Amino acid sequence: MTRKRIVLFLPHRDNPGLGIRTSADLVPLELLQIATYPAANGYEVVMIDAMVHEDYEKRVLEACEGALVFATSCILGYQVYHGATVARAVRAKFPKLPILWGGWFPSVYPELFLQNDVADAVGLGQGEMTFWECVQALDSGTPLDDVPGLALWRDGKLHKTAHRPVVGFDEIPRVPWELLDYELYVKLQNTKSPNKVRQTHPTPPGLENKPRRAITYYSSYGCPEPCTFCCSPIVTGRRWKAIPGKVLAERVLELHDRFKFDTLRYQDANFGVAEKRSNEWCEALIAAKTPFFWSATYEIETVARYKESSCDLLKDSRCYLLITGAEAGTQEQQVRIKKNIDVNKSLDLCFGRATERGMLTHATWIIGYPRESRESMLGTLLMAGKIK
């Protein structure tokens, strides 16, 4: 019996025409996540990533011949344009093939994709179960209108189906890592290129002159913070669902057995929400004599309130980099954006705790918020310089 085919495509995050590419440890997690249910239920899943497949359009069009659905994902930026370009090529050759989109930006602005005929439906928010139900509906010939969590175009206007609540990772099948040709990403990580490489992280200590084998991972979905500059509160409803610490360690160590990576980068929006979970993850790694370095997103106020012993666990489990979001350097602006970091105390405490343990820190800062004063922007620049 021939398995029905699902074609998943990840557009370029950066414009290679400008001599820019993305760090090759960023494997297509968004595609792997939505492939969970179809792969577990016997569908043929073809996954194409423009970053590692130079002939991506040829691969996409060949795979779409006789396929059940074509799906893609993006964040705001070049990925929107590139994904739309490939979707138009698919539409031109296969006008009856359903095209689905998901991701952060389509979740916020679905009408852009629907009105421009590059999408038949857009998944809103968490996509694993929504995509699976779309696949089932398309396979059975039933309308997508009955699938919760979608944006559709009906009678010349945007129509959203029933709301889909965020679910825990324990309700989603295991990621089908067998779909990932990881060695393509390893090869690109170790290929010298004249292109500027974006979204890179520092090399862990001791690995500077060695071939790299880095990888990315999702361990949670959503974020409980109310930050007004971020789309997450709108898309996720400030819900946060995460794999428990011990279970996470088991899964990651199992993945290490498969791929033998030397560095793990979490792509979670907010990894360190729960101190207990962070500690359980670290303790399990320490017990396993962690065979890799790792980095993750931790809120500045989170690190500031952690116990000293919890910070020690980060270091002892080979966390070498804390990724933080400072976002504003004045208390007034912190209040306006509802980030609410204590700039006079928590910044120094967070970065000091990391530095004294030999961990690197990465901080993002934003200037030019709507109606932000010149004094506020200068305050952020001065604070960033001071922290650095």
C-alpha positions in Angstrom: 0.0 0.0 0.0 1.4 3.4 -1.0 1.7 5.8 1.9 0.2 9.3 1.4 2.9 12.0 1.3 3.2 15.2 3.3 5.7 17.8 2.1 7.2 20.1 4.7 9.4 23.0 3.7 11.5 25.5 5.8 12.4 28.7 3.9 15.7 30.5 4.3 15.8 32.6 7.4 18.3 35.0 5.9 18.8 36.2 2.3 21.7 34.2 0.7 21.7 36.7 -2.1 23.1 39.2 0.3 25.9 36.9 1.3 24.2 35.9 4.6 23.2 32.5 6.0 22.0 31.2 9.3 23.9 29.2 11.8 23.7 25.5 10.8 23.0 24.2 14.3 19.5 25.5 13.8 17.9 22.3 12.6 14.2 22.6 11.4 12.6 22.0 14.7 9.3 23.5 13.6 9.0 20.9 10.8 10.0 18.0 13.1 7.4 19.1 15.6 4.4 19.1 13.2 5.7 15.8 11.7 5.2 14.0 15.0 1.6 12.7 14.5 1.8 12.0 10.7 5.1 10.1 11.1 3.7 8.1 14.0 0.7 7.2 12.0 2.4 5.9 8.9 2.4 8.8 6.5 5.4 9.5 4.3 6.9 12.8 5.4 9.3 14.6 3.1 11.2 17.4 4.9 13.1 20.0 2.9 15.2 22.8 4.4 16.5 25.5 2.1 19.6 26.0 4.3 21.0 22.6 3.5 19.2 21.6 0.3 20.6 23.9 -2.4 18.1 22.4 -4.9 15.2 23.0 -2.5 12.7 24.2 -5.1 13.3 21.2 -7.4 13.0 18.9 -4.4 9.7 20.6 -3.3 8.1 20.4 -6.7 9.1 16.8 -7.2 7.8 15.8 -3.7 4.5 17.7 -4.2 3.6 15.5 -7.2 0.8 13.3 -5.8 1.2 14.7 -2.3 -1.7 15.2 0.2 -0.5 18.6 1.5 2.3 21.1 1.3 3.1 22.9 4.6 5.6 25.6 5.6 6.5 27.8 8.5 8.1 31.2 9.1 9.0 34.0 11.5 8.9 37.7 10.6 11.7 38.6 8.1 13.2 37.2 4.9 11.6 33.9 5.7 8.1 35.3 4.9 9.2 36.4 1.4 11.1 33.3 0.6 8.4 31.0 1.8 5.8 32.8 -0.2 8.0 32.6 -3.3 8.2 28.8 -3.0 4.5 28.5 -2.1 3.6 30.4 -5.3 5.7 28.0 -7.3 3.8 25.1 -5.7 0.5 26.8 -6.4 1.4 27.4 -10.0 2.3 23.7 -10.7 -0.3 22.1 -8.4 -3.3 24.5 -8.1 -5.4 21.9 -6.3 -2.8 20.9 -3.7 -3.7 22.3 -0.2 -1.1 24.7 1.2 -0.8 25.2 5.0 1.2 27.7 6.9 2.2 28.0 10.6 4.6 29.8 12.8 4.8 33.0 14.9 4.2 35.6 12.2 1.4 33.8 10.4 -0.3 33.2 13.7 -0.4 37.0 14.3 -1.1 38.1 10.7 -2.8 35.1 8.9 -4.8 37.3 6.5 -1.6 38.3 4.7 -1.1 34.7 3.6 -4.7 33.9 2.9 -5.5 37.1 0.9 -2.4 36.6 -1.2 -3.3 33.0 -2.1 -0.2 31.4 -0.8 -2.2 29.6 1.9 -5.4 27.7 2.1 -5.3 27.6 5.9 -3.0 29.1 8.6 -2.4 27.3 11.9 -2.7 29.6 14.9 -0.3 29.0 17.8 0.8 25.6 18.8 0.7 23.5 15.7 1.2 19.8 16.3 -2.4 18.8 16.9 -3.8 21.3 14.5 -1.7 20.1 11.7 -2.5 16.5 12.4 -6.2 17.2 12.3 -5.7 19.0 9.1 -4.0 16.0 7.6 -6.8 13.8 8.7 -9.5 16.1 7.3 -7.7 16.4 4.0 -7.2 12.6 3.8 -10.9 12.0 4.5 -12.2 14.8 2.4 -13.9 16.7 5.2 -13.8 20.5 5.5 -11.0 22.3 7.4 -13.7 24.5 9.0 -14.2 21.8 11.6 -10.5 21.8 12.7 -9.9 24.0 15.8 -6.9 26.5 15.8 -7.1 27.6 12.1 -7.5 30.8 10.2 -9.4 30.5 6.9 -10.6 32.9 4.2 -14.4 32.6 3.8 -16.7 34.9 1.8 -14.0 37.5 1.4 -13.0 37.8 5.0 -11.0 36.2 7.7 -12.6 33.3 9.6 -11.1 31.7 12.7 -12.2 28.3 13.7 -12.7 27.2 17.4 -9.9 28.1 19.8 -7.4 25.3 20.5 -5.9 25.3 24.0 -2.2 24.7 24.5 -1.4 21.1 25.4 1.6 19.6 27.2 4.4 17.8 25.4 3.3 14.6 27.1 0.3 14.6 24.8 2.4 14.8 21.7 4.3 11.8 20.2 8.1 11.8 20.2 9.9 13.8 17.6 10.7 11.7 14.5 14.4 12.5 14.5 14.9 9.8 11.9 13.6 12.3 9.3 16.6 14.6 10.0 19.7 14.2 7.9 21.8 15.7 10.7 25.2 15.2 8.9 24.1 17.8 6.4 24.0 20.3 9.2 27.3 19.1 10.6 28.9 19.5 7.2 27.6 23.1 6.9 28.8 24.0 10.4 32.3 22.9 9.4 32.4 24.4 5.9 34.3 27.7 5.5 32.2 30.2 3.7 32.6 33.8 2.6 29.0 34.4 3.8 28.2 36.2 7.0 26.7 33.7 9.4 23.9 35.0 11.6 22.4 33.7 14.9 25.6 32.1 15.9 26.6 31.4 19.5 30.1 31.4 21.1 32.0 28.2 20.8 32.2 26.4 24.2 35.6 26.3 25.9 38.0 23.7 24.6 36.1 23.2 21.3 37.6 26.3 19.5 39.8 24.3 17.1 37.8 21.2 16.8 35.1 20.2 14.2 31.7 21.2 15.5 28.6 19.1 16.1 26.0 21.4 17.5 22.2 21.0 17.5 19.0 22.8 18.7 16.1 21.5 20.7 12.6 22.5 21.9 11.7 21.5 25.5 8.8 23.8 26.1 6.1 25.9 24.4 5.0 29.4 25.3 6.0 31.8 28.0 4.1 33.2 31.0 5.5 36.7 30.8 3.3 39.6 29.7 5.8 41.6 27.7 4.0 44.0 25.4 6.7 44.0 22.6 6.4 40.3 22.1 3.7 38.3 20.2 3.8 35.4 22.6 1.1 36.7 25.0 -1.2 37.0 22.0 -0.3 33.6 20.4 0.1 31.5 23.5 -2.2 33.2 26.0 0.8 33.3 28.4 0.6 29.5 28.8 3.8 27.6 29.3 4.1 23.8 28.8 7.3 22.0 29.3 8.8 18.5 29.3 9.7 17.6 33.0 13.4 17.9 33.8 14.2 14.2 34.3 12.3 13.1 31.2 13.9 15.9 29.2 17.4 14.7 30.3 16.5 11.1 29.2 15.3 12.3 25.8 18.3 14.5 25.2 20.8 11.9 26.3 19.1 9.4 23.9 19.4 12.0 21.1 23.0 12.4 21.9 23.5 8.6 21.5 22.0 9.1 18.0 23.8 12.2 16.8 26.9 12.6 19.1 26.6 16.4 19.3 29.0 18.4 21.3 26.8 21.5 21.9 23.0 21.7 22.6 21.2 25.0 22.1 17.6 25.3 23.5 15.3 27.3 21.2 12.7 27.6 23.9 11.1 31.1 24.4 11.8 30.8 28.1 13.6 27.6 29.3 14.1 28.6 32.9 10.6 29.4 34.1 10.5 26.6 36.8 13.6 26.4 39.1 12.7 22.8 40.1 12.6 21.7 36.5 15.9 23.4 35.7 17.5 21.7 38.7 16.1 18.3 37.8 17.5 18.7 34.3 20.9 19.7 35.6 21.1 17.0 38.2 20.3 14.3 35.6 23.0 15.6 33.4 25.5 15.7 36.2 24.7 12.1 37.1 25.2 11.1 33.5 28.6 13.0 33.4 27.2 15.4 30.7 28.9 14.6 27.4 28.1 18.0 25.8 27.9 21.7 26.5 24.5 23.4 26.5 22.8 26.9 26.5 19.3 28.1 27.1 17.0 31.1 27.6 16.7 32.3 31.2 14.9 35.4 32.2 17.1 37.9 34.1 14.7 38.1 37.1 14.5 34.3 37.1 18.3 34.0 37.5 18.2 36.7 40.1 15.7 34.8 42.2 17.3 31.4 41.8 19.1 29.9 44.8 22.9 30.0 44.7 22.8 26.2 44.7 20.6 26.2 41.5 23.1 28.4 39.8 25.9 26.0 40.8 23.9 23.2 39.1 23.9 25.2 35.9 27.7 25.4 35.9 28.2 21.8 37.0 26.0 20.5 34.3 28.1 22.3 31.6 25.8 25.1 30.9 28.2 27.5 29.3 25.9 30.3 28.0 22.8 32.0 29.5 20.7 33.7 26.8 18.7 36.6 28.4 16.5 39.5 27.3 17.2 42.8 29.0 15.2 44.8 26.5 15.4 48.2 28.2 17.9 50.1 30.3 15.6 52.4 32.3 13.1 51.4 34.9 10.4 53.6 33.3 10.7 51.7 30.0 10.8 48.4 31.8 7.4 49.2 33.3 6.0 50.4 30.0 6.9 47.1 28.2 5.8 45.0 31.2 9.2 43.4 31.4 9.7 44.7 34.9 13.3 43.9 35.4 14.9 45.8 38.4 17.6 47.5 36.4 19.3 48.7 39.6 19.7 45.2 41.1 18.7 42.2 39.0 20.9 43.0 35.9 24.1 43.0 38.0 22.9 40.0 40.1 22.1 37.9 37.0 25.2 38.6 35.0 27.4 38.5 38.1 26.1 35.1 39.1 26.9 33.7 35.6 30.3 35.4 35.3 31.6 34.3 38.7 30.8 30.7 37.7 32.6 31.0 34.4 29.4 31.0 32.2 29.0 33.4 29.3 26.0 35.6 28.9 24.1 36.9 25.9 21.6 39.8 26.3 19.3 41.4 23.9 18.4 45.1 24.1 15.8 47.1 22.2 15.6 50.8 21.4 13.0 52.6 19.4 9.8 51.4 21.0 6.7 53.3 20.0 6.7 56.7 21.7 10.0 55.9 23.5 11.8 59.1 24.4 15.4 59.9 23.4 16.4 59.8 27.0 15.1 56.3 27.4 17.0 55.1 24.3 20.2 56.7 25.5 19.6 55.1 28.9 19.4 51.7 27.3 22.6 52.2 25.3 24.4 53.4 28.4 23.2 50.4 30.5 24.1 48.0 27.8 27.6 49.5 27.7 27.9 49.3 31.4 26.8 45.6 31.6 29.2 44.7 28.8 
